């Protein structure tokens, strides 16, 4: 099973993942590395 948490900022994704880590340690958590995407957005819109 793969569970993907997606959503806007400040809706509780990290809180949900921390809860899962604490209460279900047998579940592997993997974070997407999106640094390249964020840097490209900043490059295109320096105000961000």
Backbone torsions as a table, in degrees:
resi	resn	phi	psi	omega
1	UNK	NA	139.1	174.6
2	UNK	-123.3	129.3	177.6
3	UNK	-115.7	126.7	179.0
4	UNK	-115.0	123.2	176.7
5	UNK	-100.7	121.7	-179.2
6	UNK	-135.6	151.2	177.3
7	UNK	162.5	178.3	-179.4
8	UNK	-67.7	169.3	176.8
9	UNK	-65.6	146.5	172.0
10	UNK	65.2	35.7	177.0
11	UNK	-108.7	-4.5	175.0
12	UNK	109.1	14.5	-179.3
13	UNK	-62.1	-49.6	-179.3
14	UNK	-64.5	-39.7	177.4
15	UNK	-61.2	-42.6	178.4
16	UNK	-62.6	-42.9	179.9
17	UNK	-65.3	-42.1	178.4
18	UNK	-62.5	-38.7	177.5
19	UNK	-62.8	-45.5	179.1
20	UNK	-61.4	-45.0	-179.8
21	UNK	-60.0	-40.2	-177.5
22	UNK	-73.8	-37.9	-172.3
23	UNK	-101.7	-10.2	179.1
24	UNK	-141.8	69.4	-174.7
25	UNK	-63.4	-13.0	179.5
26	UNK	-79.7	-6.7	179.0
27	UNK	-92.8	131.2	178.7
28	UNK	-85.6	128.1	179.2
29	UNK	-105.1	133.5	178.9
30	UNK	-131.8	130.6	179.7
31	UNK	-101.3	140.0	175.9
32	UNK	-76.0	134.1	176.6
33	UNK	-93.8	109.4	-174.8
34	UNK	-114.9	22.2	-178.1
35	UNK	-57.1	-43.5	-179.3
36	UNK	-61.1	-41.2	-179.8
37	UNK	-66.2	-44.2	-179.6
38	UNK	-63.7	-42.3	178.3
39	UNK	-62.9	-38.2	177.7
40	UNK	-66.0	-39.8	177.4
41	UNK	-62.9	-44.0	178.8
42	UNK	-63.8	-38.4	179.4
43	UNK	-63.0	-39.4	-177.8
44	UNK	-77.4	-29.2	-178.1
45	UNK	-134.4	88.5	-175.5
46	UNK	-61.0	-14.3	179.8
47	UNK	-71.0	-28.6	-176.8
48	UNK	-65.4	NA	NA
